[in-house]
Amino acid sequence: RDDLVRDFALFDQYRGKGLNQNEKSLAFRFWLQDTRQTLDEAAIEAAMQRLITALGKSVGARLRQ
């Protein structure tokens, strides 16, 4: 399902050592909720993968290694 994200917030931003000059590292907190059933790990992981893929396609975001 694509409607699990209820809210999100940026809680950290970093620029500097370990990143290219035009890069910044952003950390977000996501609040997920399903009003029909309890979320399990598989549903959470699937939702997060959809978010990561969408952000990668739209703005070139990627996970830190």
Buried (B, 14 or more C-beta within 10 A) or exposed (E): EEEBBEEEEEEEEEEEEEEEEEEEEEEEEBEBEBEEEEEEEEBBEEBBEBBEEEBEEEEEBEEEE
